[in-house]
Amino acid sequence: MAARYRDWLRQADADLRHAGQARGHGAHEWACFAAQQAAEKALKAVILSRGADAWGHTVTALLGVVATAAQAGEDLITCAKSLDKHYIPTRYPNGFDTGAR
């Protein structure tokens, strides 16, 4: 089987670059979504590199597959939870009860 984790890591890097570009252009919703995608794909790359299957879109859950809470540290877990909050609301106008603003 091919080492597909490299593909996931390459795409994570591209998503992270896109997040920076979107932020620079004031497209904050796209920057948030692309940052979430970059983290998701990077964690999937790590999981796949270890020979396991990587499923789902929740950064916090994927982080839990990679490391224990003690290994990850509170700051990283907080960041993962923050990214998870941007997965759906940044893509849909009705992602928030009263709108995005």
C-alpha positions, -999 to 999 in steps of 0.1 A, spaced: 0 0 0 13 34 -9 23 58 19 -7 81 14 1 101 45 25 122 24 -5 132 2 -25 142 33 5 162 47 10 179 13 -27 189 12 -25 201 48 4 224 39 -16 237 9 -46 244 31 -25 262 56 -11 285 29 -46 291 17 -57 301 52 -29 327 53 -38 341 19 -75 342 28 -67 360 60 -46 385 42 -75 393 18 -100 397 47 -118 365 39 -119 354 75 -145 327 72 -123 310 45 -92 315 66 -109 298 96 -122 269 75 -89 263 57 -70 264 90 -94 237 104 -89 217 73 -51 220 75 -51 207 111 -75 179 103 -54 167 73 -21 170 92 -34 149 120 -47 123 96 -12 123 80 3 114 114 -23 87 121 -18 72 86 20 73 90 15 51 121 -4 25 100 -38 33 115 -70 45 98 -80 81 101 -117 90 100 -138 120 109 -135 157 108 -132 166 145 -97 179 151 -100 173 189 -109 136 183 -81 131 158 -57 147 182 -69 122 208 -59 94 185 -24 108 181 -16 118 217 -30 115 252 -42 148 268 -10 149 289 11 145 258 -8 171 237 -9 197 264 -38 220 274 -28 247 248 -30 223 219 -63 209 231 -77 244 234 -65 252 199 -81 220 185 -114 228 202 -113 263 187 -107 250 152 -136 225 156 -159 254 162 -151 268 128 -158 236 107 -195 243 99 -204 279 108 -177 294 86 -192 277 55 -230 282 59 -250 315 63 -272 297 89 -243 283 109 -252 307 137 -287 313 151 -286 350 146 -261 353 117 -224 356 116 -223 392 130 
